[in-house]
Structure formats: structure tokens, C-alpha cells
């Protein structure tokens, strides 16, 4: 994969950088700046090399036209604070204002353009439309650096076509993410444990299938655990259940047994009367969820303390741990215990630990952990999962 070194001297050259600055916002305020922080290494290196840096990204899912709630303006302000240098923001992706801002850059200057997805060409299914938009973006640029790993699984103008119309290379974030993922799939030290959570089994099907031949233990928590319990014949009351995945899960359980892979399910669950932060709740056996005080109305919202302790024990005995998906509804304090215990176990183990981005990364930060407490916190989200499924990622293929 081409790296920044392949671009040669960057002094006085305009370099367009595809970042992943898709941060969560609440009323225009950034609630987790992890993706901004992750992008700084490449930006600082380019700036120090004398490049004229043009940053591009998406935020949210606008439908090809401007929406104020998805503006990158707050990101520019936060990035300027973190870099301690000005970051000019332009409320355009392409057009006269963007042209003027880019051509007016001096060596080391930084400009952030508005949300790429305000232009329909960014996500168009038509390759010609994507290419046309990419060429507009590239008008005043000398080189392209791809540094948004969270989008390299997409065929989008700023990911695939832009890399084809300019001299291109991977940024430091993309290179680091790829190194970690290759280590997880091809060079993991054993014992190797994968902790999977989040709401749905269907989101993790490919990952489970691909990792069964590579790992020693799978720990299952989050909303997806109830489909596993139901597949074993247990009642889950009103807990999240994907009935259409029951046969698939039974197949995974059988395949894991055949391969000698241990799948560890919770033995206890915290069940609530309703999906609410202040709902009455109690801890029950994972095999008797329907027998809680709330009967068939009960909803499982976290793994129980005994399960969390067992998960922590397995993690602490592992040489490699990959974690993707919270163990419960961590946003509600009453149901954050399982996620907190797993996160703490990852910080305590001597093994190589990877937090798989998305909700997991948000959870550890919300619960007070620092990024440096873990071996690696991925920004990859869906891209990381697709890599772990064994899929080819088009945004990486164009950099080969």
C-alpha cells in the first residue's frame, strides 16, 4: 500500500486529505471527539512538511443537499483547538468560495470544506457522477491522502475516485488501522478472545463466521445475546430477539463446538420493567429471564455481575483481545456495569487489546477510560468489521 513517502516532497503542494470526522453531535455540540483526535497525526505531519492541507469528510447521512444539523463547522472549531493553529472552514465542498480558500492557502495552512454528502455526487451509485465530483474536488490539488479508515469499505467519490485522479497514498491512521487488523486476522497471539456485543446478531454474522477458524473464545453480550439464548431454547421475554437468525446462530454454536472454539454466554442478566434509565430492574439467571418479577414484559438490558466477572477472567488470561459492541445499554448508568467491567478488564490485561470503534469506543470514553488505556481504539466501524469478515475494501484496493 502506498504511503505518504511515495508522494515525494510536499512543500508548497496542495494535499487533499479524506478524513473520517463523522463525530456525534448533540445540539451542535461534539459529544465525542475521538475521530478528530485520531486524524491529527497525519494532519500535523503534512503541515510540518510544508503542505497546503485541504481536509474533506462527511458527517451523518444528509441526502445530497445541505442540512444545517450536519455541518462540519463545529469540527473545524474543535480541530483548531486541538492543533492550536487556525483551521479555516468553508461552507462549500466545491464552488467559488472553496476555490478561493484553497488557492489562497500558504504553506502549512489548513482548510476544512463542508460536508461531502451535501453533494449528491459523493455517494452516487453512478460511477460517472462520482468521478465528476471527484474531479471537481481535485481541481486545485496536487496529491490525495486517504486517512478515513471508517469509509474505505465504500465506493464513494472521495474514497475511490479521488484516489484515482490524483497521486494518492494512505495516511498514518489508515496504515495503523490496517496493521492492527492484519495482526488480528493473521498474526494474533494465542489465547485469542473476541468479545462481541451490540444490539443485533445480524450485524456481526460475517465476523463470527470468519473468526470461528481463528479464535479460541467468543464472549457474547449486548442485545445479540438473547438470540443466542433463544437458539438454545431459553425464553427471553421481551428482550431484543432476531427470530430470523435463530437457525444461523444454532449453526454457529455447532460449528464452534466442532472447531473447539468456546462460546461463552452470560449466566445472569439484568432485566428491567421497561427500556428506561429509571426502570425497576433485577438480576436473574440468563436461563430464567421470563421468570423475573416483570414476567414476559421484562427486557434484558445488561449482562449480570457474575457474567461480567467471568468475561473479565477470560480477558485477563488472553494474549489478544478484540472487543466490538457494548455489553448493555451503557448510556443508562443502571445498565452500564457489564460494559464497564469488560473495559476495565481490557485495561488490566497484559495482552494486546483492540476496541473496535463505534459504540465500543464511545462507551469507553463515556465511562471515563482514556484511549491510551488500550492497545488500540479503532475508528473503523463497519470498515473494520468488513475487513474481519475477509472482504476486499475498495478504498484500500485503490491505494495498492
C-alpha positions in Angstrom: 0.0 0.0 0.0 1.4 3.4 -1.0 2.3 5.6 1.9 2.9 9.4 2.3 6.6 8.9 1.5 5.7 7.8 -2.1 4.3 11.3 -2.8 7.8 12.9 -2.5 8.3 16.4 -1.2 5.1 18.1 -0.2 6.4 21.6 0.4 4.1 24.2 -1.3 2.0 21.4 -2.7 -1.8 21.3 -2.1 -2.8 18.0 -0.5 -6.4 17.0 -0.1 -7.0 14.6 2.9 -10.0 12.4 3.2 -10.6 12.2 7.0 -13.4 10.5 8.9 -14.7 13.3 11.0 -18.1 11.8 11.5 -18.4 12.7 15.1 -21.6 12.6 17.2 -23.3 15.9 17.8 -26.0 17.0 20.3 -27.5 20.4 19.6 -24.4 21.3 17.6 -22.0 20.2 20.3 -19.5 17.4 19.8 -20.0 14.7 22.4 -17.0 12.5 21.4 -14.0 14.0 19.5 -12.2 10.7 19.2 -12.2 10.7 15.4 -10.9 14.2 15.3 -8.0 13.3 17.6 -7.3 10.2 15.5 -6.8 12.4 12.4 -4.3 14.8 13.9 -1.2 12.7 13.3 -1.4 12.8 9.6 -2.5 16.4 9.5 0.4 17.5 11.7 2.9 15.6 9.5 1.6 17.2 6.3 1.6 20.6 7.9 5.1 20.2 9.2 6.2 19.1 5.7 5.0 22.4 4.3 1.9 21.1 2.5 -1.2 23.2 2.0 -3.8 21.0 3.6 -7.4 20.6 2.4 -9.5 18.4 4.7 -12.7 16.7 3.5 -15.1 14.5 5.3 -18.7 13.6 5.7 -20.9 13.8 8.8 -24.2 12.0 9.3 -26.4 11.0 6.4 -27.7 14.0 4.6 -29.4 13.2 1.3 -27.2 15.0 -1.2 -28.1 18.6 -0.2 -27.2 20.9 2.7 -28.7 20.3 6.2 -27.5 22.6 8.9 -27.5 19.9 11.6 -24.9 18.0 9.6 -22.5 20.9 9.1 -18.8 20.4 9.8 -18.4 23.9 11.2 -18.2 22.6 14.9 -15.5 20.1 13.8 -13.3 22.9 12.3 -13.5 24.8 15.6 -12.6 21.7 17.7 -9.8 20.8 15.4 -8.3 24.3 15.6 -8.3 23.9 19.4 -6.6 20.6 19.3 -4.0 21.6 16.7 -3.5 25.0 18.3 -3.4 26.6 14.8 -6.2 28.2 12.7 -8.4 25.8 10.7 -10.4 27.8 8.1 -13.9 26.5 7.4 -15.6 26.9 4.1 -19.3 26.3 3.8 -18.9 24.6 0.4 -17.4 21.4 -1.0 -16.9 22.8 -4.4 -17.6 26.2 -5.9 -16.2 29.7 -5.9 -15.7 30.0 -2.2 -13.9 26.7 -1.9 -11.7 27.6 -4.9 -10.7 30.9 -3.3 -10.0 29.3 0.0 -7.8 26.6 -1.5 -5.9 28.8 -3.9 -5.3 31.2 -1.1 -3.5 28.7 1.2 0.1 29.3 2.2 2.5 26.5 3.2 1.2 24.8 6.4 -2.2 26.3 6.2 -5.3 24.2 6.8 -8.8 24.5 5.4 -11.8 22.2 6.1 -14.5 22.0 3.4 -18.2 21.5 4.2 -19.8 18.0 4.4 -19.1 16.0 1.3 -22.5 14.4 1.4 -24.2 17.8 0.8 -23.3 16.9 -2.8 -25.2 14.0 -4.4 -22.1 13.0 -6.4 -20.3 11.8 -3.3 -22.5 8.7 -2.7 -24.0 8.3 -6.2 -24.4 4.8 -7.4 -23.4 6.1 -10.8 -19.6 5.9 -11.2 -19.5 8.7 -13.8 -21.3 11.0 -11.3 -18.8 10.1 -8.6 -15.9 10.7 -10.9 -17.2 14.1 -12.0 -17.5 15.2 -8.3 -14.0 13.8 -7.6 -12.5 15.8 -10.4 -14.2 19.0 -9.0 -12.7 18.3 -5.6 -9.2 17.7 -7.2 -9.2 20.9 -9.3 -6.6 22.7 -7.2 -4.9 19.7 -5.5 -1.5 18.1 -6.3 -2.0 14.9 -4.2 -4.5 12.9 -2.2 -4.1 11.3 1.2 -6.7 8.7 2.2 -6.9 8.8 6.0 -10.6 7.9 6.8 -10.5 4.2 7.6 -14.2 4.3 8.5 -15.1 4.8 4.9 -12.7 2.6 3.0 -15.3 0.0 2.6 -17.4 2.4 0.5 -17.3 3.2 -3.2 -17.7 7.0 -2.9 -16.2 9.9 -4.8 -13.8 11.0 -2.0 -12.7 7.4 -1.3 -12.2 5.6 -4.6 -12.5 8.0 -7.5 -10.4 10.8 -5.9 -7.6 8.3 -5.3 -7.7 7.5 -9.0 -7.5 11.1 -10.3 -4.6 12.3 -8.1 -1.3 10.8 -6.9 -2.5 9.1 -3.8 -1.3 7.4 -0.6 -2.6 6.1 2.7 -2.4 8.4 5.7 -1.0 7.3 9.0 -4.4 6.4 10.5 -5.3 4.1 7.6 -1.9 2.5 7.8 -2.2 2.0 11.6 -5.7 0.5 11.3 -4.6 -1.9 8.6 -1.6 -3.0 10.7 -3.8 -3.8 13.7 -6.5 -5.6 11.6 -3.9 -7.7 9.9 -2.5 -8.6 13.3 -5.9 -9.7 14.4 -6.6 -11.8 11.4 -3.2 -13.3 10.6 -0.7 -12.8 13.4 -2.8 -12.9 16.6 -1.0 -14.3 19.7 -3.0 -17.0 21.5 -5.1 -17.4 23.5 -7.2 -15.1 21.3 -10.5 -13.8 22.6 -13.2 -11.9 20.8 -15.9 -10.0 22.8 -19.0 -9.2 20.7 -21.9 -7.1 21.8 -24.2 -4.5 20.4 -27.8 -4.9 19.6 -28.0 -7.3 16.7 -26.6 -10.7 15.7 -27.2 -9.8 12.1 -24.6 -7.0 12.3 -21.9 -9.5 13.3 -22.8 -12.6 11.2 -19.8 -12.3 8.8 -17.4 -11.5 11.6 -18.5 -14.5 13.6 -18.2 -16.8 10.6 -14.8 -15.6 9.6 -13.3 -15.6 13.2 -14.5 -19.0 14.2 -11.5 -20.5 12.5 -9.1 -18.1 14.1 -10.1 -17.5 17.8 -10.1 -19.6 21.0 -13.0 -17.9 22.7 -16.0 -15.8 21.8 -17.7 -13.8 24.6 -21.3 -12.8 23.7 -23.1 -9.9 25.3 -25.3 -7.0 24.4 -28.6 -7.3 22.7 -27.4 -10.1 20.5 -27.0 -12.5 23.4 -30.8 -13.0 23.6 -30.9 -14.5 20.1 -28.1 -16.9 21.2 -30.1 -17.8 24.4 -33.3 -18.3 22.4 -31.4 -20.5 19.9 -30.6 -22.8 22.9 -34.3 -22.9 23.8 -34.5 -20.4 26.6 -37.2 -17.8 27.0 -36.0 -14.2 26.6 -39.3 -12.5 27.5 -39.5 -9.0 25.8 -35.7 -8.8 25.2 -34.4 -8.0 21.7 -34.7 -11.1 19.6 -34.0 -11.7 15.9 -36.1 -14.8 15.2 -34.9 -15.0 11.6 -31.4 -15.6 12.8 -32.1 -18.5 15.2 -31.1 -21.2 12.7 -27.9 -19.3 11.8 -26.9 -19.0 15.4 -27.6 -22.7 16.0 -25.2 -23.3 13.1 -22.5 -21.2 14.7 -22.9 -22.9 18.0 -22.5 -26.3 16.3 -19.5 -25.1 14.2 -17.8 -23.6 17.3 -18.2 -27.0 19.1 -16.8 -28.8 16.1 -13.7 -26.5 15.9 -13.1 -26.5 19.7 -13.9 -22.8 20.0 -15.5 -21.8 23.3 -18.6 -19.6 23.0 -19.3 -18.1 26.4 -22.8 -16.7 27.0 -23.9 -14.8 30.1 -25.2 -16.8 33.1 -27.0 -13.9 34.6 -28.8 -10.9 33.1 -30.1 -7.6 34.4 -33.8 -7.4 33.4 -35.8 -4.2 33.6 -39.5 -3.4 33.6 -39.1 -1.1 30.7 -36.4 0.5 28.4 -35.8 3.5 30.6 -32.9 4.8 32.8 -35.1 4.8 35.9 -36.9 1.5 35.3 -37.2 -1.1 38.0 -34.7 -3.9 37.4 -33.2 -7.0 38.9 -30.6 -9.7 38.2 -31.9 -13.1 37.2 -30.5 -16.3 35.7 -29.9 -16.0 31.9 -32.0 -19.2 31.6 -34.9 -17.7 33.5 -35.5 -14.2 32.1 -39.2 -14.8 31.7 -39.4 -15.7 35.4 -38.3 -12.2 36.6 -40.7 -10.0 38.6 -41.7 -8.4 35.3 -42.8 -11.7 33.7 -42.9 -11.7 29.9 -42.7 -7.9 29.9 -39.2 -8.0 31.2 -36.4 -6.6 29.0 -32.8 -7.7 29.3 -30.6 -4.6 29.3 -27.2 -5.7 30.5 -25.2 -8.8 31.4 -25.2 -9.6 35.1 -22.3 -9.2 37.6 -21.4 -12.9 37.6 -21.2 -12.9 33.8 -19.1 -9.7 33.7 -16.7 -11.2 36.2 -16.3 -14.4 34.1 -15.8 -12.3 31.0 -13.1 -10.3 32.8 -11.4 -13.5 33.9 -11.2 -14.8 30.3 -10.0 -11.5 29.0 -7.2 -11.4 31.7 -6.0 -14.8 30.6 -5.8 -13.8 26.9 -2.9 -12.7 24.8 -5.1 -10.9 22.2 -8.5 -9.4 22.8 -10.7 -7.8 20.2 -13.9 -6.1 21.5 -16.7 -4.8 19.4 -20.0 -3.8 20.9 -21.1 -2.8 24.4 -22.4 -5.4 26.8 -25.6 -3.5 27.7 -27.3 -0.1 27.4 -24.2 1.7 28.8 -25.8 5.1 28.3 -28.0 4.3 31.3 -26.0 4.0 34.5 -28.1 1.1 35.8 -27.2 -0.9 32.8 -23.5 0.1 32.3 -21.9 -2.3 34.7 -21.1 -5.1 32.2 -19.5 -2.7 29.7 -17.5 -1.0 32.4 -16.2 -4.4 33.7 -15.2 -5.5 30.3 -13.4 -2.2 29.6 -11.6 -2.4 32.9 -10.5 -6.0 32.1 -9.0 -4.8 28.8 -7.0 -2.2 30.6 -5.8 -4.7 33.2 -4.7 -7.5 30.9 -1.1 -7.7 29.7 -2.3 -8.8 26.2 -2.8 -6.8 23.1 -6.2 -5.2 23.3 -8.3 -3.6 20.5 -11.5 -1.7 21.0 -13.4 -2.0 17.7 -14.7 1.5 17.3 -18.2 2.8 17.0 -20.3 2.3 20.1 -17.5 0.5 21.9 -15.2 3.5 21.6 -17.9 5.9 22.6 -18.7 3.6 25.6 -15.2 3.5 27.0 -14.8 7.3 26.7 -18.2 7.9 28.3 -17.3 5.6 31.2 -14.1 7.6 31.8 -11.4 5.5 30.2 -8.6 7.1 28.1 -7.7 5.9 24.6 -4.2 5.2 25.9 -5.6 2.6 28.3 -6.0 0.2 25.4 -3.6 -1.2 22.8 -5.7 0.4 20.0 -9.0 2.1 19.6 -10.3 1.6 16.1 -12.1 4.3 14.1 -13.0 1.8 11.5 -16.6 0.9 12.5 -18.2 -1.0 9.6 -15.0 -1.0 7.6 -13.2 -2.9 10.3 -15.9 -5.4 10.6 -15.9 -6.0 6.8 -12.1 -6.5 6.9 -12.5 -9.0 9.7 -15.2 -10.8 7.5 -12.5 -11.2 4.9 -14.0 -8.8 2.4 -11.9 -6.7 0.0 -12.2 -2.9 0.8 -12.3 -0.8 -2.4 -10.8 2.3 -0.6 -7.7 0.2 0.2 -7.5 -1.6 -3.2 -7.1 1.8 -5.0 -4.0 2.5 -2.8 -2.3 -0.8 -3.6 
